[in-house]
C-alpha cells in the first residue's frame, strides 16, 4: 500500500470520528469490497460454467469431430485441431467475462471513493471543529474554563520544571448586573465581547480566558508580579477608554503553591479590589497575611455544595427576660456531613478563602426564609446572619431585599445579624446597614466583646439589638475584667436604646448573673443551650422550659 494512503488511513483510525463519519468510511470500504468480491465470485462461477460448457460443446460437436477425423490424415491431428478450436473459444469468452467483472468492481470502487472523499473529508473537518468549539466560549470565542484548567495546570508545571515565573489575573466586570438589568442582555453580551477583545489583544504569549458570566482570567507566562501589575493597569486603562469598569486580582506563583492555590489567590485578590471600590488591581501579596488558601479538596467540596444547593437550617430560640416569653428565633446554617466540613464555621472560612462567601450566604438565607415563611410563629422575629463580605459589595444588601420579597417575608419581622468582626470593612458595612434600615429592616450586632471592633460598630451603626458574645458571659462570673466588659456593653447599649441579648447562657448560674446586673444597666434577652439548643424544628412554645429559672 503506498505510503500516503497508509498515512491517511492511520490518521483516520486514530481520530475519534463521530458516527456519521464512521458510517461514510464504512460505506466507501464496503462498496469497494463489494466490487472486489463480485469480481472473484463471478470469475469462479463463470469458470465453472466454462468447464460445463466445454463438456456440452464436445458432446454437441461429435459429428463435427467425425467429419474432421475423416478429412484428417490421422486421429491425432483431429484431436489437436479440435482442442485449438475449443481453447480459442474459451479464451474469448473468459476475456469478455473478465472485462465485465473488472468494470463492475471498478465502478464499485470509484463509487465508494466518490462518496467517502468529499463526505469523509467534510465530516473530519466538522469533527475537528467540534473539538475546537468544546474548548471555546461561544460568545467571546476565547478559550473557556475547560481550556483554562488544562493550560493553567500545564503552565504551573512548566514554571516549576524550568524555574520560571508565572502570574494569574482574575478580571470581573464592575456593575455588570446593572448593565444587564438597565440596558438588556444584548448590551451585556456586547460588553463581554469588548472585554474579551481587549484582554486578548495583549502581549504575545499571554492567554485570556472567559470562565463564565463576567469573569475572565489572564495567564501571564514568565512574568513577575511587578510585570503583571503593569500589564493589568494598561488593560484597565484601555477598558476605561471603552467605557468599561473592571476589577482585577493578581497572584504570582509562590514556592509550595499549586495551580489551585494560584487560582484561589487571584480570586481573593479580585474580591479585595472590588471591596476597595472596584476599577483597580489588587495584588494578592498585599492581603496574603490575612488570607489563607484552602486545600483543593475543601474548595471542590464547597463548590459542589453551592452547585447542588445543599444547605439546611436549624433554629434556636431567643427569650425575652422581662416578659418571660419567646422573642425571636435565630436561623443557623448547617451542611451535610458528606462534604467533610467541621461545622458551618469551617464552611464559611473555606468560602472566604475562595471568594464564595456571598454565594454561600445567599444560599443559606434563601433556605432559612423558605422555612420561616411557613413556620415562623406569630409575633416572633427572625434573626438572619449575614456575612460582612456579603454587605461589602457594590450592590450592598439589595440581594437581601430581593430574597425577602421573593419569599413573601415582611421586613418588619426580620432582624439582620452582623458580626462585629468586620475588620477594615466597617465603613462599607455601616453604609449597607443604613440602606437596609431605610427599607424597614432592623439590625443586630453579634459577638460584641469578642474583638476590638465592637464599640466602633456600635457607634457607627446604631443597632436595634446588641448580642453580647458568649465567651464574655461565661467568664463574667469569676473574671472581674470580663464582668466589666459585660457591664460596659450593656451600659452603652442601654444609653442608645438598643435591646441587649446575652449569648451563651448555658445554665441557671449564667442566667442569674445577667438578671442581677447593678443599677440601670440591664440585659433584656437571653440565648443559649441552657434555654434551648438549635433544632431542625421551629420553636413554637411561647414559654421557656420549665426546668430553667426563666420559667419561674
HUQUI-V38904 format. One record per residue. RES is the residue in one letter. SS is DSSP state (2 for helix, 1 for strand, 0 for the rest). PHI is phi in whole degrees, -180 to 180 (NA if undefined). Layout:
RES:SS:PHI
RES:SS:PHI
//
This chain:
X:0:NA
X:0:-57
X:2:-59
X:2:-59
X:2:-68
X:2:-61
X:2:-63
X:2:-64
X:2:-65
X:2:-64
X:2:-64
X:2:-67
X:2:-71
X:2:-80
X:0:-71
X:0:-89
X:0:-77
X:0:-70
X:2:-59
X:2:-62
X:2:-68
X:2:-62
X:2:-65
X:2:-64
X:2:-64
X:2:-63
X:2:-64
X:2:-65
X:2:-65
X:2:-63
X:2:-65
X:2:-65
X:2:-65
X:2:-62
X:2:-64
X:2:-65
X:2:-64
X:2:-61
X:2:-62
X:2:-64
X:2:-64
X:2:-66
X:2:-64
X:2:-66
X:2:-64
X:2:-72
X:2:-68
X:2:-63
X:2:-62
X:2:-67
X:2:-66
X:2:-65
X:2:-65
X:2:-60
X:2:-64
X:2:-65
X:2:-64
X:2:-62
X:2:-66
X:2:-72
X:0:-101
X:2:-60
X:2:-67
X:2:-64
X:2:-60
X:2:-62
X:2:-64
X:2:-67
X:2:-63
X:2:-68
X:2:-78
X:0:-89
X:0:-74
X:0:-137
X:2:-68
X:2:-65
X:2:-64
X:2:-64
X:2:-62
X:2:-63
X:2:-66
X:2:-65
X:2:-60
X:2:-63
X:2:-63
X:2:-64
X:2:-64
X:2:-63
X:2:-66
X:2:-63
X:2:-62
X:2:-64
X:2:-69
X:2:-66
X:2:-61
X:2:-65
X:2:-66
X:2:-59
X:2:-64
X:2:-66
X:2:-65
X:2:-62
X:2:-64
X:2:-64
X:2:-63
X:2:-65
X:2:-63
X:2:-62
X:2:-64
X:2:-65
X:2:-64
X:2:-62
X:2:-66
X:2:-63
X:2:-78
X:2:-75
X:2:-58
X:2:-73
X:2:-70
X:2:-64
X:2:-62
X:2:-64
X:2:-66
X:2:-63
X:2:-63
X:2:-66
X:2:-64
X:2:-63
X:2:-66
X:2:-65
X:2:-63
X:2:-67
X:2:-66
X:0:-64
X:0:-113
X:1:-118
X:0:-75
X:0:-66
X:0:-84
X:0:-101
X:0:64
X:0:-83
X:1:-57
X:0:-95
X:2:-65
X:2:-65
X:2:-66
X:2:-62
X:2:-60
X:2:-67
X:2:-73
X:2:-65
X:2:-61
X:2:-67
X:2:-66
X:2:-66
X:2:-62
X:2:-67
X:2:-64
X:2:-65
X:2:-68
X:2:-105
X:0:67
X:0:-97
X:0:-99
X:1:-147
X:1:-125
X:1:-129
X:1:-123
X:1:-100
X:1:-110
X:1:-142
X:1:-72
X:0:-75
X:0:57
X:2:-66
X:2:-61
X:2:-64
X:2:-62
X:2:-62
X:2:-70
X:2:-84
X:2:-113
X:0:95
X:2:-69
X:2:-64
X:2:-66
X:2:-61
X:2:-65
X:2:-61
X:2:-64
X:2:-65
X:2:-67
X:2:-66
X:2:-61
X:2:-60
X:2:-64
X:2:-68
X:2:-67
X:2:-80
X:0:-101
X:0:-107
X:0:-71
X:0:-63
X:0:100
X:0:-76
X:1:-123
X:1:-102
X:1:-137
X:1:-105
X:1:-84
X:1:156
X:0:58
X:0:-106
X:1:-105
X:1:-127
X:1:-129
X:1:-128
X:1:-101
X:1:-115
X:1:-78
X:0:50
X:0:-134
X:0:-81
X:2:-63
X:2:-63
X:2:-66
X:2:-66
X:2:-63
X:2:-65
X:2:-62
X:2:-62
X:2:-64
X:2:-65
X:2:-66
X:2:-64
X:2:-65
X:2:-65
X:2:-65
X:2:-64
X:2:-65
X:0:-88
X:0:81
X:0:-119
X:0:-105
X:1:-147
X:1:-112
X:1:-133
X:1:-118
X:1:-116
X:1:-139
X:1:-115
X:0:-68
X:0:-110
X:0:-56
X:0:89
X:0:-87
X:0:-111
X:2:-65
X:2:-68
X:2:-64
X:2:-62
X:2:-67
X:2:-60
X:2:-66
X:2:-64
X:2:-63
X:2:-62
X:2:-67
X:2:-65
X:2:-66
X:2:-65
X:2:-62
X:2:-67
X:2:-61
X:0:-79
X:0:120
X:0:83
X:0:53
X:0:-161
X:1:-113
X:1:-121
X:1:-75
X:2:-64
X:2:-60
X:2:-78
X:0:-122
X:2:-61
X:2:-69
X:2:-107
X:0:-129
X:0:-105
X:0:-110
X:0:-85
X:0:-72
X:2:-63
X:2:-65
X:2:-67
X:2:-63
X:2:-65
X:2:-61
X:2:-68
X:2:-63
X:2:-65
X:2:-58
X:2:-68
X:2:-63
X:2:-87
X:0:66
X:0:-96
X:1:-115
X:1:-123
X:1:-130
X:1:-118
X:1:-127
X:1:-123
X:1:-75
X:1:-121
X:1:-106
X:1:-85
X:0:-70
X:0:-74
X:0:-98
X:0:65
X:1:-140
X:1:-70
X:1:-94
X:1:-160
X:1:-128
X:1:-102
X:1:-85
X:1:-122
X:1:-82
X:1:-138
X:1:-131
X:0:-56
X:2:-67
X:2:-58
X:2:-79
X:0:83
X:0:-84
X:0:-86
X:0:95
X:2:-65
X:2:-62
X:2:-68
X:2:-61
X:2:-71
X:2:-66
X:2:-63
X:2:-60
X:2:-66
X:2:-67
X:0:-103
X:0:74
X:0:-121
X:2:-62
X:2:-60
X:2:-62
X:2:-68
X:2:-64
X:2:-63
X:2:-59
X:2:-66
X:2:-64
X:2:-65
X:2:-67
X:2:-64
X:2:-67
X:2:-60
X:2:-71
X:2:-67
X:2:-58
X:2:-93
X:2:-115
X:0:-63
X:0:-64
X:0:-60
X:0:57
X:0:-125
X:1:-87
X:1:-114
X:1:-93
X:1:-113
X:1:-80
X:0:-130
X:0:-72
X:2:-57
X:2:-63
X:2:-75
X:2:-82
X:0:-86
X:0:-137
X:0:-65
X:0:-90
X:0:61
X:0:-105
X:2:-60
X:2:-62
X:2:-69
X:2:-62
X:2:-66
X:2:-64
X:2:-63
X:2:-65
X:2:-66
X:2:-81
X:0:77
X:0:-98
X:0:-71
X:2:-64
X:2:-70
X:2:-103
X:1:-118
X:1:-120
X:1:-86
X:1:-106
X:1:-122
X:1:-69
X:0:-73
X:0:-84
X:0:-105
X:2:62
X:2:-81
X:2:-87
X:2:-51
X:2:-64
X:2:-67
X:2:-66
X:2:-62
X:2:-65
X:2:-65
X:2:-63
X:2:-61
X:2:-65
X:2:-66
X:2:-65
X:2:-62
X:0:-91
X:0:102
X:0:-80
X:1:-99
X:1:-130
X:1:-122
X:1:-99
X:1:-98
X:1:61
X:1:-66
X:0:103
X:0:-86
X:0:-144
X:0:-93
X:0:-97
X:2:-61
X:2:-64
X:2:-64
X:2:-65
X:2:-61
X:2:-68
X:2:-88
X:2:-108
X:0:48
X:0:-71
X:0:-82
X:1:-132
X:1:-122
X:1:-108
X:1:-76
X:0:-59
X:2:-61
X:2:-64
X:2:-68
X:2:-64
X:2:-65
X:2:-89
X:0:-66
X:0:-70
X:0:-115
X:0:-122
X:2:-65
X:2:-66
X:2:-63
X:2:-65
X:2:-64
X:2:-63
X:2:-60
X:2:-65
X:2:-65
X:2:-65
X:2:-64
X:2:-67
X:2:-60
X:2:-65
X:2:-63
X:2:-65
X:2:-92
X:0:84
X:0:-80
X:1:-88
X:1:-98
X:1:-122
X:1:-92
X:0:-94
X:0:71
X:0:-79
X:0:-100
X:0:-153
X:2:-67
X:2:-65
X:2:-66
X:2:-66
X:2:-65
X:2:-62
X:2:-76
X:2:-82
X:0:-109
X:0:-64
X:0:-76
X:0:63
X:0:-83
X:0:-71
X:0:-144
X:0:-118
X:0:-89
X:1:-137
X:1:-145
X:0:-151
X:0:165
X:0:-63
X:0:-68
X:0:-112
X:0:144
X:0:-80
X:0:-58
X:1:-142
X:0:-63
X:0:-88
X:0:-68
X:0:-62
X:0:-121
X:0:-67
X:0:-86
X:0:-119
X:0:-71
X:0:-58
X:0:-65
X:0:-79
X:0:-104
X:2:-66
X:2:-65
X:2:-79
X:0:-77
//
